């Protein structure tokens, strides 16, 4: 896949527009006196649609888009179990955990542990999460994001990493959570629009222009095993998704830990206007999670028909992007970068939140 001049122009326009919107939000938000609640929890003013969109934007990044599409190419729709389990997990978190967090008016998960136990537990947990966010999450998203930009646009991965870091920091540190959350709405709109359009093009191309339903029927006919949701033991990918144990095993612990206690995820819900807005935002995020297999996995399955000789499954999504016309391709590339930037901005904001409230105790 090769980006054309129009694609780069569209992408540059997206970057400039994103920064302008973030700056506008930040300037309006800076009027009058501000405190740590304003910066870290957006003055507890986020509506449900901003919460839901921001949750998904923080969750989805390049490794998930390219990796899940590659898993669709190699394994099939069974990989969607992770997304649909996440949707159910979000409902559980919104119903049972979120009311407790909001009732205790906490900023961070370490702060909640301080209320439950003592300050030592809070400090240890804060240091642990800072180390994880900085040396694992942040670095891996930057690295994989740089590789994704190199794969799609042909730009050296190091320049890609620098660009992603500068762009995410440019508005997240100045504007706080409110700037991150409201710009995430744009990111998610781009992500959903680009993904649905790519799925449409993929299915229509598989059917030689006969439409998406004909294309889907052809996929089911030619690669029926890729639509098995529960893999049998004789499946070559059984070790990756071991049958029913995916749905009834320990993956639920990881899901609840990620969606319920991960600071850069749950912080959006903590910034809600009310418990009702927070729960509606959680439900909206769960709905968007249900769409992710259509947006990400389905193009990967279609790539198995259109590009059967790829050297690596992770080439599926970039190869499918080549189906798009100039301009739209740049918009989808912008959506891919938007997903990376959203995750980085969310992590940056959460790192500063944990550091200030858990280490230097500014957010009290």
BAGUKOL-53508 format. One record per residue (C-alpha): residue number from 1; y negated, x negated, z. Coordinates in steps of 0.05 Angstrom, whole numbers, always signed. Layout:
# BAGUKOL-53508
+-----+--------+--------+--------+
|   i |     yy |     xx |     zz |
+-----+--------+--------+--------+
| NUM |      Y |      X |      Z |
...
+-----+--------+--------+--------+
//
This chain:
# BAGUKOL-53508
+-----+--------+--------+--------+
|   i |     yy |     xx |     zz |
+-----+--------+--------+--------+
|   1 |     +0 |     +0 |     +0 |
|   2 |    -70 |    -25 |    -18 |
|   3 |   -136 |     +1 |     +8 |
|   4 |   -189 |     +9 |    -45 |
|   5 |   -264 |     +0 |    -40 |
|   6 |   -275 |    +75 |    -27 |
|   7 |   -224 |    +72 |    +30 |
|   8 |   -262 |    +16 |    +64 |
|   9 |   -327 |    +53 |    +56 |
|  10 |   -297 |   +115 |    +89 |
|  11 |   -270 |    +72 |   +145 |
|  12 |   -337 |    +37 |   +157 |
|  13 |   -372 |   +105 |   +158 |
|  14 |   -321 |   +128 |   +211 |
|  15 |   -334 |    +67 |   +255 |
|  16 |   -410 |    +75 |   +251 |
|  17 |   -405 |   +150 |   +264 |
|  18 |   -360 |   +139 |   +324 |
|  19 |   -407 |    +88 |   +355 |
|  20 |   -468 |   +133 |   +343 |
|  21 |   -435 |   +193 |   +376 |
|  22 |   -412 |   +151 |   +435 |
|  23 |   -483 |   +123 |   +443 |
|  24 |   -512 |   +193 |   +440 |
|  25 |   -464 |   +219 |   +493 |
|  26 |   -478 |   +159 |   +537 |
|  27 |   -554 |   +165 |   +532 |
|  28 |   -552 |   +239 |   +550 |
|  29 |   -505 |   +225 |   +607 |
|  30 |   -550 |   +170 |   +634 |
|  31 |   -607 |   +218 |   +648 |
|  32 |   -621 |   +223 |   +723 |
|  33 |   -583 |   +190 |   +779 |
|  34 |   -510 |   +171 |   +767 |
|  35 |   -454 |   +154 |   +814 |
|  36 |   -382 |   +131 |   +807 |
|  37 |   -358 |   +202 |   +797 |
|  38 |   -403 |   +208 |   +737 |
|  39 |   -376 |   +144 |   +706 |
|  40 |   -303 |   +146 |   +724 |
|  41 |   -291 |   +221 |   +724 |
|  42 |   -344 |   +245 |   +674 |
|  43 |   -380 |   +282 |   +730 |
|  44 |   -317 |   +326 |   +734 |
|  45 |   -344 |   +366 |   +676 |
|  46 |   -291 |   +359 |   +621 |
|  47 |   -269 |   +425 |   +588 |
|  48 |   -196 |   +439 |   +572 |
|  49 |   -201 |   +421 |   +498 |
|  50 |   -230 |   +352 |   +513 |
|  51 |   -177 |   +339 |   +566 |
|  52 |   -119 |   +358 |   +520 |
|  53 |   -146 |   +318 |   +461 |
|  54 |   -161 |   +258 |   +504 |
|  55 |    -91 |   +259 |   +535 |
|  56 |    -59 |   +254 |   +467 |
|  57 |   -109 |   +203 |   +441 |
|  58 |    -94 |   +159 |   +501 |
|  59 |    -20 |   +167 |   +491 |
|  60 |    -14 |   +157 |   +416 |
|  61 |    -24 |    +87 |   +388 |
|  62 |     -3 |    +45 |   +328 |
|  63 |    +64 |    +25 |   +357 |
|  64 |    +82 |    +99 |   +367 |
|  65 |    +58 |   +122 |   +298 |
|  66 |    +90 |    +65 |   +259 |
|  67 |   +149 |    +57 |   +306 |
|  68 |   +167 |   +131 |   +309 |
|  69 |   +160 |   +138 |   +234 |
|  70 |   +206 |    +78 |   +228 |
|  71 |   +255 |   +111 |   +276 |
|  72 |   +252 |   +174 |   +233 |
|  73 |   +271 |   +129 |   +174 |
|  74 |   +328 |    +96 |   +211 |
|  75 |   +353 |   +150 |   +259 |
|  76 |   +322 |   +217 |   +240 |
|  77 |   +292 |   +276 |   +277 |
|  78 |   +331 |   +260 |   +340 |
|  79 |   +276 |   +212 |   +360 |
|  80 |   +232 |   +274 |   +368 |
|  81 |   +269 |   +287 |   +434 |
|  82 |   +220 |   +241 |   +467 |
|  83 |   +160 |   +281 |   +443 |
|  84 |   +189 |   +349 |   +460 |
|  85 |   +211 |   +324 |   +529 |
|  86 |   +140 |   +299 |   +539 |
|  87 |   +113 |   +369 |   +524 |
|  88 |   +157 |   +399 |   +578 |
|  89 |   +140 |   +343 |   +626 |
|  90 |    +66 |   +358 |   +616 |
|  91 |    +77 |   +430 |   +637 |
|  92 |   +114 |   +407 |   +700 |
|  93 |    +58 |   +358 |   +717 |
|  94 |     +4 |   +412 |   +706 |
|  95 |    +41 |   +463 |   +749 |
|  96 |    +64 |   +421 |   +808 |
|  97 |    +29 |   +353 |   +812 |
|  98 |    -41 |   +364 |   +785 |
|  99 |    -62 |   +416 |   +838 |
| 100 |    -44 |   +366 |   +892 |
| 101 |    -85 |   +310 |   +860 |
| 102 |   -146 |   +355 |   +849 |
| 103 |   -142 |   +384 |   +919 |
| 104 |   -145 |   +314 |   +949 |
| 105 |   -205 |   +296 |   +904 |
| 106 |   -177 |   +229 |   +884 |
| 107 |   -202 |   +179 |   +832 |
| 108 |   -138 |   +139 |   +824 |
| 109 |    -65 |   +139 |   +839 |
| 110 |    -72 |    +81 |   +889 |
| 111 |   -124 |   +123 |   +926 |
| 112 |    -73 |   +179 |   +931 |
| 113 |    -23 |   +130 |   +961 |
| 114 |    -75 |   +109 |  +1012 |
| 115 |    -81 |   +181 |  +1034 |
| 116 |     -6 |   +188 |  +1039 |
| 117 |     +8 |   +120 |  +1071 |
| 118 |    -46 |    +67 |  +1085 |
| 119 |    -95 |    +19 |  +1053 |
| 120 |    -44 |    -37 |  +1045 |
| 121 |     -1 |     +6 |   +999 |
| 122 |    -63 |    +25 |   +960 |
| 123 |    -83 |    -48 |   +949 |
| 124 |    -14 |    -71 |   +930 |
| 125 |     -6 |    -13 |   +881 |
| 126 |    -76 |    -25 |   +852 |
| 127 |    -61 |    -99 |   +840 |
| 128 |     +6 |    -81 |   +809 |
| 129 |    -25 |    -31 |   +760 |
| 130 |    -82 |    -78 |   +742 |
| 131 |    -31 |   -132 |   +724 |
| 132 |    +10 |    -83 |   +683 |
| 133 |    -50 |    -54 |   +646 |
| 134 |    -81 |   -122 |   +631 |
| 135 |    -20 |   -165 |   +617 |
| 136 |    +28 |   -114 |   +588 |
| 137 |     -5 |    -50 |   +562 |
| 138 |    -72 |    -77 |   +538 |
| 139 |    -45 |   -140 |   +506 |
| 140 |    +14 |   -104 |   +473 |
| 141 |    -30 |    -50 |   +443 |
| 142 |    -79 |   -103 |   +418 |
| 143 |    -24 |   -145 |   +388 |
| 144 |    +13 |    -88 |   +355 |
| 145 |    -53 |    -58 |   +332 |
| 146 |    -72 |   -123 |   +299 |
| 147 |     -4 |   -126 |   +264 |
| 148 |    -12 |    -53 |   +242 |
| 149 |    -80 |    -68 |   +211 |
| 150 |    -50 |   -129 |   +176 |
| 151 |     +8 |    -88 |   +150 |
| 152 |    -35 |    -31 |   +124 |
| 153 |   -100 |    -65 |   +103 |
| 154 |    -79 |   -137 |    +92 |
| 155 |   -130 |   -162 |   +143 |
| 156 |   -108 |   -221 |   +187 |
| 157 |    -80 |   -196 |   +253 |
| 158 |   -126 |   -239 |   +294 |
| 159 |   -189 |   -209 |   +263 |
| 160 |   -157 |   -141 |   +271 |
| 161 |   -147 |   -153 |   +346 |
| 162 |   -219 |   -177 |   +355 |
| 163 |   -245 |   -117 |   +318 |
| 164 |   -204 |    -68 |   +360 |
| 165 |   -225 |   -100 |   +425 |
| 166 |   -299 |   -101 |   +408 |
| 167 |   -299 |    -29 |   +382 |
| 168 |   -263 |     -1 |   +443 |
| 169 |   -306 |    -39 |   +493 |
| 170 |   -370 |    -23 |   +455 |
| 171 |   -371 |    +49 |   +479 |
| 172 |   -320 |    +55 |   +536 |
| 173 |   -354 |     +7 |   +584 |
| 174 |   -424 |    +34 |   +573 |
| 175 |   -409 |   +108 |   +568 |
| 176 |   -353 |   +115 |   +618 |
| 177 |   -298 |   +168 |   +615 |
| 178 |   -343 |   +221 |   +584 |
| 179 |   -357 |   +179 |   +522 |
| 180 |   -283 |   +162 |   +516 |
| 181 |   -260 |   +234 |   +524 |
| 182 |   -309 |   +266 |   +475 |
| 183 |   -299 |   +214 |   +421 |
| 184 |   -224 |   +223 |   +431 |
| 185 |   -233 |   +293 |   +402 |
| 186 |   -254 |   +262 |   +336 |
| 187 |   -196 |   +214 |   +339 |
| 188 |   -145 |   +270 |   +350 |
| 189 |   -174 |   +313 |   +294 |
| 190 |   -167 |   +254 |   +247 |
| 191 |    -98 |   +238 |   +272 |
| 192 |    -72 |   +310 |   +264 |
| 193 |   -107 |   +322 |   +197 |
| 194 |    -83 |   +256 |   +169 |
| 195 |    -12 |   +265 |   +194 |
| 196 |     -5 |   +336 |   +169 |
| 197 |    -34 |   +317 |   +101 |
| 198 |    +14 |   +258 |    +96 |
| 199 |    +73 |   +303 |   +113 |
| 200 |    +49 |   +353 |    +60 |
| 201 |    +44 |   +298 |     +7 |
| 202 |   +112 |   +269 |    +27 |
| 203 |   +150 |   +335 |    +21 |
| 204 |   +114 |   +354 |    -43 |
| 205 |   +130 |   +287 |    -74 |
| 206 |   +203 |   +292 |    -53 |
| 207 |   +205 |   +360 |    -90 |
| 208 |   +168 |   +332 |   -151 |
| 209 |   +109 |   +379 |   -140 |
| 210 |   +151 |   +441 |   -123 |
| 211 |   +120 |   +448 |    -54 |
| 212 |   +133 |   +431 |    +18 |
| 213 |   +189 |   +481 |    +30 |
| 214 |   +228 |   +456 |    -30 |
| 215 |   +217 |   +385 |     -7 |
| 216 |   +242 |   +401 |    +63 |
| 217 |   +305 |   +434 |    +34 |
| 218 |   +318 |   +372 |     -8 |
| 219 |   +312 |   +328 |    +53 |
| 220 |   +361 |   +371 |    +93 |
| 221 |   +409 |   +370 |    +34 |
| 222 |   +406 |   +296 |    +19 |
| 223 |   +402 |   +267 |    +90 |
| 224 |   +431 |   +322 |   +135 |
| 225 |   +449 |   +271 |   +190 |
| 226 |   +375 |   +256 |   +199 |
| 227 |   +365 |   +326 |   +225 |
| 228 |   +416 |   +321 |   +280 |
| 229 |   +380 |   +328 |   +347 |
| 230 |   +439 |   +306 |   +390 |
| 231 |   +475 |   +245 |   +363 |
| 232 |   +551 |   +241 |   +368 |
| 233 |   +587 |   +179 |   +391 |
| 234 |   +608 |   +161 |   +320 |
| 235 |   +535 |   +157 |   +298 |
| 236 |   +512 |    +86 |   +284 |
| 237 |   +449 |    +98 |   +326 |
| 238 |   +484 |   +128 |   +386 |
| 239 |   +466 |    +69 |   +431 |
| 240 |   +392 |    +82 |   +417 |
| 241 |   +397 |   +157 |   +432 |
| 242 |   +462 |   +168 |   +471 |
| 243 |   +475 |   +242 |   +460 |
| 244 |   +460 |   +293 |   +515 |
| 245 |   +444 |   +238 |   +565 |
| 246 |   +376 |   +232 |   +531 |
| 247 |   +360 |   +303 |   +555 |
| 248 |   +394 |   +304 |   +623 |
| 249 |   +391 |   +231 |   +644 |
| 250 |   +340 |   +187 |   +679 |
| 251 |   +290 |   +193 |   +623 |
| 252 |   +258 |   +250 |   +663 |
| 253 |   +238 |   +201 |   +718 |
| 254 |   +203 |   +157 |   +667 |
| 255 |   +169 |   +217 |   +635 |
| 256 |   +142 |   +245 |   +701 |
| 257 |   +121 |   +176 |   +722 |
| 258 |    +83 |   +165 |   +657 |
| 259 |    +49 |   +234 |   +650 |
| 260 |    +40 |   +247 |   +724 |
| 261 |    +23 |   +180 |   +756 |
| 262 |     -2 |   +135 |   +700 |
| 263 |    -76 |   +124 |   +713 |
| 264 |   -102 |   +121 |   +642 |
| 265 |    -65 |   +186 |   +626 |
| 266 |    -77 |   +230 |   +687 |
| 267 |   -150 |   +207 |   +695 |
| 268 |   -171 |   +257 |   +642 |
| 269 |   -142 |   +316 |   +681 |
| 270 |   -175 |   +290 |   +745 |
| 271 |   -242 |   +297 |   +709 |
| 272 |   -235 |   +372 |   +695 |
| 273 |   -286 |   +424 |   +714 |
| 274 |   -233 |   +461 |   +753 |
| 275 |   -159 |   +466 |   +764 |
| 276 |   -155 |   +521 |   +712 |
| 277 |   -190 |   +477 |   +660 |
| 278 |   -144 |   +419 |   +677 |
| 279 |    -82 |   +461 |   +669 |
| 280 |   -105 |   +491 |   +603 |
| 281 |   -119 |   +420 |   +579 |
| 282 |    -48 |   +400 |   +599 |
| 283 |    -19 |   +459 |   +560 |
| 284 |    -62 |   +441 |   +499 |
| 285 |    -36 |   +369 |   +502 |
| 286 |    +36 |   +396 |   +506 |
| 287 |    +23 |   +438 |   +444 |
| 288 |     -3 |   +376 |   +406 |
| 289 |    +60 |   +339 |   +429 |
| 290 |   +102 |   +391 |   +394 |
| 291 |    +67 |   +374 |   +329 |
| 292 |    +78 |   +299 |   +334 |
| 293 |   +147 |   +299 |   +301 |
| 294 |   +118 |   +336 |   +241 |
| 295 |    +60 |   +288 |   +237 |
| 296 |    +97 |   +223 |   +249 |
| 297 |   +174 |   +230 |   +243 |
| 298 |   +178 |   +274 |   +181 |
| 299 |   +142 |   +224 |   +136 |
| 300 |   +192 |   +172 |   +159 |
| 301 |   +251 |   +215 |   +139 |
| 302 |   +218 |   +229 |    +71 |
| 303 |   +209 |   +154 |    +62 |
| 304 |   +285 |   +147 |    +63 |
| 305 |   +287 |   +186 |     -3 |
| 306 |   +224 |   +158 |    -34 |
| 307 |   +231 |    +85 |    -11 |
| 308 |   +305 |    +75 |     +3 |
| 309 |   +304 |     -1 |     -1 |
| 310 |   +252 |    -20 |    +52 |
| 311 |   +268 |    -85 |    +87 |
| 312 |   +245 |    -57 |   +154 |
| 313 |   +241 |    +15 |   +180 |
| 314 |   +171 |     +0 |   +206 |
| 315 |   +147 |     -5 |   +134 |
| 316 |   +159 |    +70 |   +125 |
| 317 |    +91 |    +95 |   +148 |
| 318 |    +49 |    +43 |   +110 |
| 319 |    +91 |    +56 |    +48 |
| 320 |    +80 |   +132 |    +53 |
| 321 |     +5 |   +122 |    +61 |
| 322 |     +7 |    +94 |    -10 |
| 323 |    +18 |   +165 |    -35 |
| 324 |    -52 |   +185 |    -14 |
| 325 |   -112 |   +186 |    -61 |
| 326 |   -169 |   +138 |    -51 |
| 327 |   -217 |   +160 |     +3 |
| 328 |   -165 |   +203 |    +39 |
| 329 |   -124 |   +140 |    +48 |
| 330 |   -184 |   +108 |    +83 |
| 331 |   -190 |   +169 |   +127 |
| 332 |   -117 |   +164 |   +148 |
| 333 |   -125 |    +90 |   +160 |
| 334 |   -185 |   +109 |   +204 |
| 335 |   -139 |   +157 |   +241 |
| 336 |    -89 |   +101 |   +253 |
| 337 |   -143 |    +55 |   +279 |
| 338 |   -172 |   +113 |   +319 |
| 339 |   -106 |   +120 |   +356 |
| 340 |   -106 |    +46 |   +374 |
| 341 |   -179 |    +47 |   +396 |
| 342 |   -169 |   +110 |   +438 |
| 343 |   -112 |    +77 |   +476 |
| 344 |   -151 |    +13 |   +487 |
| 345 |   -214 |    +50 |   +510 |
| 346 |   -173 |    +93 |   +558 |
| 347 |   -140 |    +31 |   +588 |
| 348 |   -206 |     -6 |   +594 |
| 349 |   -237 |    +53 |   +631 |
| 350 |   -177 |    +60 |   +677 |
| 351 |   -176 |    -14 |   +692 |
| 352 |   -248 |    -11 |   +715 |
| 353 |   -233 |    +52 |   +755 |
| 354 |   -175 |    +21 |   +792 |
| 355 |   -212 |    -44 |   +803 |
| 356 |   -274 |    -11 |   +832 |
| 357 |   -239 |    +42 |   +874 |
| 358 |   -176 |     +3 |   +893 |
| 359 |   -202 |    -69 |   +901 |
| 360 |   -276 |    -70 |   +915 |
| 361 |   -279 |     +2 |   +940 |
| 362 |   -340 |    +25 |   +901 |
| 363 |   -312 |    +94 |   +885 |
| 364 |   -313 |   +125 |   +954 |
+-----+--------+--------+--------+
//
